[in-house]
């Protein structure tokens, strides 16, 4: 038998282990675009239940543990891999309901229920993925029931089968075989199951690793995500951050870092040509700021009492975040996932009530989307995910909402905009769902981004930093120049019956460069209505819509 305490510790250990190994899982992603990578999404998903699990006493029941874990995973689910992982653990909540301990029968049934739920959630399940690894592991568990009643032996075989299934994924997916890797989601699941096995067999909980070993790779752009990982390390009282505009004769920032390390810990100092960003935990924030003034002008200083914050967090960590629902004041409301000030303003202009900030590289959780739905003052809420890796998380939020929710499967920002423009306030729900779906399915979307890693994808030898051009989500070609790539991609998207072209340019494109592209497209297609909008989006230099 497996006790509730052991099950609790196993899940915590699984969460810590996938967190420690998330980068190696991220690196397995075949498609080289910068995205919300699998290891990160799975780590954040299962990590969302750890705080609540830690509040359980050693006398906890297996069913209670499973329910708390499943609830945390569901609300924290990010990306398709995270949603599938949450559904596998939802199977444990169903299979262990009212169970004090885990025996062989309910262990096997729990796995099967999780796999069934995961497959049902995917419209077109693809074999050679996390789904295959989970399914074949559950089938092996059922087979083991014929020879043993020991749940520990069964779980050992589950893990062995997961590894075997993982190794076979390249035979089922040619893209994996060509890249010479296994499936990232399957790897993540295998890591979690393996960590749980070690605890089941008497091992200790794996500790979450410190982020300090990664600090040499910190940049101004990654500063926020790195310093955010120091939340648990409270040896000093005040978390102090500041932005320093460098003086023309600024000293080497390594001197600032060396000083800060004498008055605190968790020091992060990164710089570019113009600024220095600083993070330190210290008992003397004034000394840190005074030292910073020697290097330039202080902007946006922030000082927070971490011990007070930690106490407040502990008091509130036993329960999921409370969401106060807005009272319905109208028939229909809208939630859209978007990133970029211009794009967000564009959605608000066409009637979107709530924006969930996210998209590529920033997959919002189920709970993030749920909070937006519940804050929308409407009886029925339409949700526009605007990214294929967010659709499943949005669909899970439907189950938790207290109002009617319709998730439209928009995969790009232009599709979301077209859906909104097709909405008829006088039509009923089914008519609007049909017409909005028809509208966004007619939209062709081009995206210009960069390669986040070296890759050999669908015959393209891609090097990190090269310009990637996506035609309706599929890699079309690779280029060296952003402007040339955007123009060439637009020409591929325009068809004989095209009428409108909308060019959304991102945060890394100048107004002059965007204007030049717009003029070039207008000159090539004088009969088309060409619109240029400063979307301000990250990751994508251009998002091009053709209708």
Secondary structure as GFF3:
##gff-version 3
##sequence-region A 1 547
A	DSSP	beta_strand	2	3	.	.	.	ID=ss1
A	DSSP	alpha_helix	4	20	.	.	.	ID=ss2
A	DSSP	alpha_helix	22	26	.	.	.	ID=ss3
A	DSSP	alpha_helix	38	47	.	.	.	ID=ss4
A	DSSP	alpha_helix	50	54	.	.	.	ID=ss5
A	DSSP	alpha_helix	62	76	.	.	.	ID=ss6
A	DSSP	alpha_helix	79	95	.	.	.	ID=ss7
A	DSSP	beta_strand	101	102	.	.	.	ID=ss8
A	DSSP	alpha_helix	104	121	.	.	.	ID=ss9
A	DSSP	alpha_helix	130	144	.	.	.	ID=ss10
A	DSSP	alpha_helix	151	172	.	.	.	ID=ss11
A	DSSP	alpha_helix	174	179	.	.	.	ID=ss12
A	DSSP	alpha_helix	184	200	.	.	.	ID=ss13
A	DSSP	three_ten_helix	212	217	.	.	.	ID=ss14
A	DSSP	alpha_helix	223	227	.	.	.	ID=ss15
A	DSSP	three_ten_helix	228	230	.	.	.	ID=ss16
A	DSSP	beta_strand	238	246	.	.	.	ID=ss17
A	DSSP	alpha_helix	253	263	.	.	.	ID=ss18
A	DSSP	beta_strand	264	271	.	.	.	ID=ss19
A	DSSP	beta_strand	275	282	.	.	.	ID=ss20
A	DSSP	alpha_helix	285	293	.	.	.	ID=ss21
A	DSSP	beta_strand	296	305	.	.	.	ID=ss22
A	DSSP	alpha_helix	306	316	.	.	.	ID=ss23
A	DSSP	beta_strand	330	338	.	.	.	ID=ss24
A	DSSP	alpha_helix	341	349	.	.	.	ID=ss25
A	DSSP	beta_strand	354	357	.	.	.	ID=ss26
A	DSSP	alpha_helix	366	374	.	.	.	ID=ss27
A	DSSP	beta_strand	378	384	.	.	.	ID=ss28
A	DSSP	alpha_helix	391	398	.	.	.	ID=ss29
A	DSSP	beta_strand	404	408	.	.	.	ID=ss30
A	DSSP	alpha_helix	413	421	.	.	.	ID=ss31
A	DSSP	alpha_helix	429	441	.	.	.	ID=ss32
A	DSSP	beta_strand	444	450	.	.	.	ID=ss33
A	DSSP	beta_strand	455	457	.	.	.	ID=ss34
A	DSSP	beta_strand	460	462	.	.	.	ID=ss35
A	DSSP	beta_strand	467	471	.	.	.	ID=ss36
A	DSSP	beta_strand	474	479	.	.	.	ID=ss37
A	DSSP	alpha_helix	482	493	.	.	.	ID=ss38
A	DSSP	beta_strand	500	505	.	.	.	ID=ss39
A	DSSP	alpha_helix	511	524	.	.	.	ID=ss40
A	DSSP	beta_strand	529	534	.	.	.	ID=ss41
A	DSSP	beta_strand	542	546	.	.	.	ID=ss42
###
